[in-house]
Amino acid sequence: MTDAFLKILTQVVTRGQYRLTQMLEKLHVLWVQNLLSDEELETLTALAQESADPDYREPERIEDRVSALETESVNTMLALTELYEMI
C-alpha cells in the first residue's frame, strides 16, 4: 500500500465517525486483498477501537427520509378523511 493511502486511511480511522464493526470489516477486506500488511491491520484495528465514537449515528439516507414523509402524509390524509366523514 502506498504511504499516501495509508495516511488517508489512518486519518479516516482517527476521525472516529463510523460504526466500529463496519470499519473493522472494511479493514479486514483490505487485508484479505493484500492491501494491508499484518502489522498495518493490527495498528489500524487498535486505532479504530480507540477512536470509534460510540454515539456515532449514520446520516439517514434521503430515500428513508422521503419514505417516512410519504407515510406520514398518507396517515395525515387518512385521519383528515376520517374526521371529515365524522362531520
C-alpha positions in Angstrom: 0.0 0.0 0.0 1.2 3.5 -0.7 2.2 5.8 2.1 -0.4 8.3 0.9 -3.2 5.8 1.0 -2.2 4.6 4.5 -2.0 8.2 5.7 -5.5 8.9 4.4 -6.9 5.7 5.9 -5.3 6.5 9.2 -6.9 9.9 9.2 -10.3 8.4 8.4 -9.9 5.9 11.2 -8.8 8.6 13.6 -11.9 10.7 13.0 -14.0 8.0 14.6 -17.1 8.7 12.6 -18.1 5.2 11.8 -19.6 2.1 13.3 -16.7 0.1 14.7 -18.0 -3.2 13.3 -18.2 -1.7 9.8 -14.8 -0.2 10.0 -13.2 -3.4 11.2 -14.9 -5.3 8.4 -13.5 -2.8 5.8 -10.0 -3.1 7.2 -10.2 -6.9 7.0 -11.3 -6.7 3.4 -8.3 -4.5 2.6 -6.1 -7.1 4.4 -7.6 -10.0 2.5 -6.9 -8.2 -0.7 -3.3 -7.8 0.4 -3.6 -4.0 0.5 -2.7 -4.0 4.2 0.1 -5.9 5.9 -0.5 -7.8 9.1 1.2 -5.0 11.1 -0.9 -2.3 9.4 -4.1 -4.2 10.1 -3.1 -4.6 13.7 -2.2 -0.9 14.1 -5.4 0.3 12.3 -7.6 -2.1 14.2 -6.3 -0.9 17.5 -6.6 2.7 16.4 -10.2 2.1 15.2 -11.1 0.6 18.6 -9.7 3.6 20.4 -11.1 6.2 18.0 -14.6 5.0 17.4 -17.3 7.3 18.6 -19.9 5.1 20.4 -22.6 7.8 19.9 -22.0 8.0 16.1 -25.2 7.8 14.0 -25.0 7.3 10.3 -26.8 10.1 8.4 -30.2 9.0 7.2 -30.4 8.2 3.6 -32.6 10.6 1.6 -34.7 7.7 0.4 -35.5 6.7 4.0 -36.5 10.3 4.9 -38.7 10.6 1.9 -40.4 7.3 2.6 -41.1 8.4 6.2 -42.6 11.7 5.0 -44.8 9.8 2.4 -46.1 7.5 5.1 -46.7 10.4 7.4 -48.6 12.3 4.7 -50.8 9.3 3.9 -51.6 8.8 7.6 -52.5 12.5 7.9 -54.7 12.4 4.8 -56.5 9.3 6.2 -57.0 11.0 9.5 -58.4 14.1 7.8 -60.7 12.0 5.6 -62.0 10.2 8.7 -62.5 13.5 10.5 -64.3 14.9 7.5 -66.6 11.9 7.3 -67.5 12.4 11.0 -68.5 16.0 10.4 
